[in-house]
Every structure is written in C-alpha cells, then in structure tokens.
Amino acid sequence: MVNVNINGIDVNVDNNTTILKAAESVGIKIPTLCHDDRLKSTSSCRICSVEIEGANELKPSCSTFVRDGMIIYTESEVVRKSRKMMLELLWEDHFNDCLTCDKSGDCDFQDLCYMYDVESKGFNKHETKHEIESSNEFYTFDRDKCILCGKCVRVCEELQGESAIQFVQRGDETYIAHPFSKGMDFSACVSCGNCVSVCPTGALKSKETEKFRNWEVEKVQTTCSYCGVGCQMEMKVKDNKVVDIQPVRGPSNDGLLCVKGKFGYKFINHPDRLKTPLIKKNGVFEEATWDEAYDLIVSKTNKIKREYGADSIAGLTSARGTNEETYLMQKMMRAVVGTNNIDHCARLCHASTVAGLAATIGSGAMTNSIGEIDKSEVIFIAGSNTTENHPVIGSRIRKAVRQNGAKLIVADPRYIDIAKDAEVFLQITPGTNIALFNSIMNVIIKENLYDKEFIESRTKDFDELVKIISKYTPEVGARICGVESEDIIKAARLYGNADVASIFYAMGITQHTSGTYNVMATANLAMLCGNVGKESGGVNPLRGQSNVQGACDVGGLPDVYPGYQKVNIYENRYKFEKEWGVKLDDKAGLTLPKMMDSALDGKLKMLYIFGENPMVSDPDTKHIEKALNELEFIVSQDIFMTETTELADVVLPAACFAEKEGTFTNTERRVQRVRKAVQAPGTAKPDWMIFAELIDKFGYESSYKTASDVFDELASVTPQYAGMNYERLSDNQGLQWPCPTKDHPGTKYLHKDEFARGFGLFKPSEHIEAAEIPDEEYPLVMTTGRILYQYHTRTMTKRVSGLDIMAPESYVEISPETAEALSVEDGDKVKITSRRGVIETKARITEIIENEVVFMPFHYSNGANVITNSAIDPI
C-alpha cells in the first residue's frame, strides 16, 4: 500500500493503482476521452494529465501509477490550461454542427469543451470534407466528427476480438477506417455496435433511430431478450418508443452487446404487433374483447376436461417469457387444469443437460460464471458456435486467449470463427462426441494427468470409467471422429496439464439421441481432472434463449415442480398441495414430443402455446403441423402472428420484454430484472397478467397485483431462489442461484466443497451411432444451427430490417469437393431431400464444412426442420 495526496486529500491505495483510479476511489473525477478501464491505456488524448509535485511535466493519470508520497493536483491552473489547449486543437479539426448533431447533450467532447471554456473561433470554420459512410446496415461513420481517440479501434480489437477498425496513415493525415470504408474488408465486421457505444462524439451513430436529444429521453435498465448471456442494457425512451440501446456494464456482458442486443430492438414498435385478442370463426380471425377470449378459453377447457379428462390438455410455456410468467402458467396447468402436461423448448435443447448433469454432478446448470473465463488456463468448446450464438461470451473467450494466454480447444463439424483462435481444432464427424471425449480421457489416464486425490475423495465409479474408455485409444477415437490421433493427444495433454480448465458446450452436444450421454461425457472429463467445484473451471452449458434456464428452474417441465422437485415424490406434492390449496396429479406429464404424438393418437385435445413457434422450431415440421391440426382447440399467446398462431383458435396479444416487469435467469444462473420502458400496443397485456386473470376466470382466486407478488410466491416454493426478491435484485448485479436466504450473496460457482448429489458419479458410455446414418439413397449428413443475424424462429429478427437484410433467406453450406461432385455452383438453387420431406434453398460453397457434410440454419420456415429427424433421446 502507498500513501498519496490528491487535491489535499490523503489517499491510501495499492501500489499498482493508476492515479486515475486512486482519484476515483475518493470521488475525484478526472476527465478522459480515450480512456476505458476495460482497455489498455494508450494516453493518446492527454486530457487526463495531472500535475505531480516535483515532476517537470504533466503526466497522464490513466497510465501513471502512484508512488508513495506523491502530491497530485488534478485541476491546477497549469492542468486546466493544458486541457483547454488540447481541446482547442481537437475542436479546430471537428465539424461544428452541435446545433443539429443528435449526440448533443450526450457528447463527452462537447461536455469537456463546455467545462474548460473552449470557444468556437468562427462559425462552421471546419467545413465538411468527407462523405458520411453509411454502407453498414446498422450504423454510420462521420469522419469529420472523429477526434481520433481510438476507442472504437481498441474496443473492436481488445474486447470484441475482431480488429475490423484500423488507424490509417500517419501524423496529420491519420484517420480511422471502418470495415465499410473504401479498401477495407467488410467481412471482418460483425456489426456488434460496440464501437458506436463507446464513441465520445457523434462520429459513430446508429442508423434509423428516431431523432432525439439526450435530455428528452427516459433511460430504463433491463436485460436483453435474445440469447441466454443476460446482457444488461439501457433502453432510451421517447414518446413511448424505444429509440436507442446503450450497453450497461453488467456482470455477464461488461458493457458489450452483440448486433441483436444493440440494434435488434426495432420489433418493439413494429406495426405487425398483435394488439387485440383474436377468435377464429369459420376459418377467419375476428377481433374480440379480452372477456370474450377468456370466456371461450375457460368454457372450452372445462368442456374438454369434462369429456376427456385433465390429461387431454397440455401447455407449452416460453423460454422468452419471464420467470413469473412460466411459474404462473405451470401453476395454472397443475393447480387449475389438473395436469402435469407442461413443457417448453428446453426439451429440444437442454433437457439432456438437466438429465446428464443431474445424474453425474447433481445440478443441471452451468457450474461456473461468465466472468471466470478470464482466468481459465484451458478452454474446451464442444458443439458451440460461440461467437455467433453467444457472441459476448465468444468475445470473452477470445480475449482470454489473446490477452491472458489461455489455450483453446475447439471440437465442431465446421471450421467456425472461434476455431481461428484454437490451439487444437478437432473437425469431428457429427454425432461422435462420446468417442472424442472417451479418447481424450484415455490419453489423460494413460499419461497419469488425472487428479487422483479429487477422484478418491469426491467421486464414485472411476473403475467403471476406466473399463469403458480403455478401448478408446486416440487411434480408435480418430477413426470414429474423422480427425487425427495426434490432435486428440494434444488436446488431452492441454486439458490434463492445466491447473484449471473449463468446458463450454451447446446444441452440438445436446441435440442428439445420445445427448444425455454426450453431456455425461463432458462431466466425466471435468471430474477426471478435478475441474468441478473450482473457480474458472467447470462444465458450462450455454443456454440459447433469454430465460430457458429460468423456465426450467420454475417448473416449466412435466416431471418437476419449481426447483426441480419431482412430482412423483409425495413430500414434494404435499408441499405444493398445501401451498396452492388443491389436490395435484402424482404422475409426470407429457414432454413436448409426446404431446405431438398424443395429439396424433387422438388423446390430446387441447394445447395452450405461450411464446413458442413449434411450426418452425421443432423437428419434422410436417409431423408437427399434422399433430396441431388434429387438436380440437389451440390457444396461442404471442407478440406477433407466427406460423403457429395461424393454426390457433384463440390468439392473445402479449406485451414484449420492454413492456413489462419481471426477471430472466441467464445461462450462469443469474437472476436479473426485466423492466418496463414503454406501454404495450393496443390492449396487449403482460403474460403474467393474462395468466393471473385466467386463473381468476377459472374460479381459482389469485391475489397477484404486480409481477413482484408473483416472484415472492415463486421464491417461497423454489429453494434455489428463496433468498431473492425484487429489492435484492434491484442493483445491476442480480443474484446467482442457489441463494437460499435473504442474507446469502448468491453462488458464483457450484459444487465447491461437495457435489449437489454428494459424490460425483462417473457415467461412461460407449460410442452411440446417430439415429440416421448415411446410406446409398441418402449419402450426406446434415447438421443445423443458428446464425448471428437471425434468432430462433425469426419472430422478432425478421422485423428488424438490418438483421433481415444481412440474413434474408435460408441456405445450405457445401464443401467445394461435395459441390463439384454434385455439379453445384455457389448461389445455385438446390433441392434437399430426407426421409421426411423436400425443401429448396440456395447453395453456399465454403471450405468451413467437411466433405459429405452439409449445414443449414434452422431459423427459416420451409427450412431445415422440414426435413430433420424427430427421433428423441430416450433419457
């Protein structure tokens, strides 16, 4: 520790503290333009320079470290004179249009010029020299307003990891070139907009925003509604419209957003939004009142229940709804309708995570936190296109590799973008994950790289693991997976020799008939090397939607109540019967695929669909369509008409995330607030309110007046959430479950001293063939996934013009060799046939995919899921 004096105040700080940080610690603000504490200091703007007694020149406070006995002045006459001179030099080269610039009132440069009395030496002295660059679909660049602070360059390189923005020329000729500037490579840009967010002037500006000045807007912090990262952001609101999005430095995103988080909010104000209830009469939707819609739903539900029993009715809840909404929907199905037939899209993505991790380590959730990536020595990504599907996490992993020295292993059937940073890339044949993990563990055991003490003290059935994987030598694994045995050995040594290593996975692990065993394989590897219950280690499934973790947590599954309490255990059932005041069913309900089968069998008669679009998201579209058409009655509750709502009998208009209060639980188990910023269109209502009103209409009285009331009840019956309430969640940090008491800080990482199940259990498996393998008639393997510029079934993103321009239609990726063999050229329209159907799409010839394997994004109707297999993981 050192003692310094700043402006007459004694300050005691660590000796590795900058003067800027030391001043901040006692509330002294030193102005900056180029500084961002997430970035390496460059001291280029010199605005933060301060006077140090005894020094012969001013020193930049952002990069000068304190020394014991320093006496520092941050606003002395010489300091103010220097700052004014610096600002005047910048002003001379800055286009003076503050009267019309949208940034006015929110411009750091303008604020500093005001603070240090910088005056214009002539009206519009600096004329426009350059055209505004506007070829990017999301933002523009006005070079005449750029002050060369370099923040956009450094954010792109150091935080986003793309290096798409560059300084060009030297001296007085220096300027900043963006990827859409003449002669630059546009493909390097992912349109994240983080450069726009940090720009201190009006040089970088979002496109198509409503005109506003900073003092005209209300600012509301909320949680992003796209993927499961849980990025914090600020909605700027004017005249009941969200007019801009600014990232907030939340714990999961540290001030970054992706293209969808930054620019993908235009759907909120879209004219296609559902505004009033609709009832289908003679095949045509007609507008109705809420009471008419509610009365029809109640009467039809009661009639079907009377005639066929409660289990003839089922509900699909939403991974995009809040925790409060899924809680109320599952309560309505269980306590009011009388069935456990409640499920949601996690069935198709991470149900195997819940099953696989619960069996091996005791808790089906991400074991560690996003922030812990920074200190992980080795990061193993398997089956996750991280930079496209979870871009902010992808950037954090890239930063850990490039700046912190982490080593990266990537296993994927495609040479995805993050593979560029990998020490080892394993381009495996789709469906061979178990063989890969088994062969990596084979090497680790053979070379004594495993953690014997951890295994002996904290796990069971290690001998069973050894017995099964002994046959999976690197050569055997290489043959099954289609990779080199040397690469398997290299990956094993990297992971096995690390003091702390983390595994990240997503749909490439889970969406297989062997999904549960794939997940167990990741847990086996982590336990083998003692990487569970350790900071910066763990097994980390990446959740794909904003609240898919929360929807599982609060009971959106057919076999468990909130908190993963099994419905077939008497003590659990008694607890909820006492809480809800009704008798509950004692058997597990139907899963989503079983609901569809049951509809085709004539047993399921009614389906209530909340915020889901199975006509696009579920496999084998024709099978889904046929099942839905067999139902007697469908209710669909959504924010837009979709391919699924078109088949409904009643459509209820819902408020979107920006129009309601609630909570999302992100991929790292962090519960965070969702806040209302604008009014919903027409008579649309928050989903929690719709369920509360319906529950009342059924004659089951509820007393929910606010979303907070619902959360309090939810927390009272969900042990992992027991210590949470809106007051505790009101800061920017949220709380990670388990949080059992009101004074508990939340849990950063799981299984620290003991596994949730007691002892970790090794659950090895032999390699399991895919449900379909190539033959003479169908010689190619198709794999599917998500892409950066679309989201899920495009309900929201296809209504954001920039996103839809970037990715307007489906396509199929084909390797050059496969394309040549089929006489297909880039851009050709091709027909793709499986045992379930035929689709047409465009060919995209690319070397990132292997021969005899093709890839299609699943987002589009009449796309990949028309032909995908509906075979399920039996577990």
Secondary structure, DSSP 8 states (H G I E B T S, - for coil): -EEEEETTEEEEE-TT-BHHHHHHHTT-----SS--TTS-----S-TTEEEETT-SS-EETTT-B--TT-EEESS-HHHHHHHHHHHHHHHHTS---TTT-TTTTS-HHHHHHHHTT---SSTT-S---S--B--SSSEEE-GGG-----HHHHIIIIII-----EEES-GGG-EEE-TTSTTS-GGG-----HHHHH-SSSSEEETT-----GGG-EEEEEE-SSSTT--EEEEEEETTEEEEEEE---TTTTT---HHHHHTTGGGG-TTS--S-EEEETTEEEE--HHHHHHHHHHHHHHHHHHH-GGGEEEE--SSS-HHHHHHHHHIIIIII----EE-GGGTTTHHHHHHHHHHTS--S--S-GGGGGG-SEEEEES--HHHHSHHHHHHHHHHHHTT--EEEEE-SB--GGGGG-SEEE---TT-HHHHHHHHHHHHHHTT-S-HHHHHHHEE-HHHHHHHHTT--HHHHHHHHTS-HHHHHHHHHHHHH-SSEEEEE-HHHHSSTTHHHHHHHHHHHHHHTT-SSSTT-SEEE--SSTTHHHHHHTT-BTTEETTTEETTSHHHHHHHHHHHTS----S----HHHHHHHHHTT---EEEEES--HHHHSSSHHHHHHHHHH-SEEEEEESS--TTGGG-SEEEEB--GGGS-EEEE-TTSEEEEE---S--STT-B-HHHHHHHHHHHTT------SHHHHHHHHHHH-GGGTT--TTTT-SSS-EES---STT----SSS-SSSBTTBSEE---------SS---SSS--EEEEE--TT--TTSTTGGGSHHHHHHS-S-EEEE-HHHHHHTT--TT-EEEEE-SS-EEEEEEEE-TTB-TTEEEEES-STTSGGGTS-------
